[in-house]
Amino acid sequence: MVQTSSGLVDVHVGSASYLKLNHLELASGDSVRIIGENFTSGTNTVFLARIVQKGTTAVAVRSPKGMPLWRNGTRLQGTAKTQSQGGAL
């Protein structure tokens, strides 16, 4: 969960081990920039991160088409795109 000026957002950044392998570790209270898109699955909306940045370290976690870049990554099945353009948090 990420606190934004608009409230809490459920953000899926992918594998913690992938982030760590790329020299990025996240902790509660960290200031981050996240680029991605909103997706809806059933009645739940989540923000799927494509790029996660903390300080000067930025890690791509998904391709521009949403494919996970970490090993054994899986796409969300049965999701419907709710936003035609990406965004940043």
Secondary structure as UniProt FT lines:
FT   STRAND          2..4
FT   TURN            5..6
FT   STRAND          7..9
FT   STRAND          11..12
FT   HELIX           16..21
FT   TURN            22..23
FT   TURN            28..29
FT   STRAND          33..41
FT   TURN            42..43
FT   STRAND          44..54
FT   TURN            55..56
FT   STRAND          57..60
FT   TURN            64..65
FT   TURN            71..72
FT   TURN            77..78
FT   STRAND          80..81
FT   STRAND          87..88
//
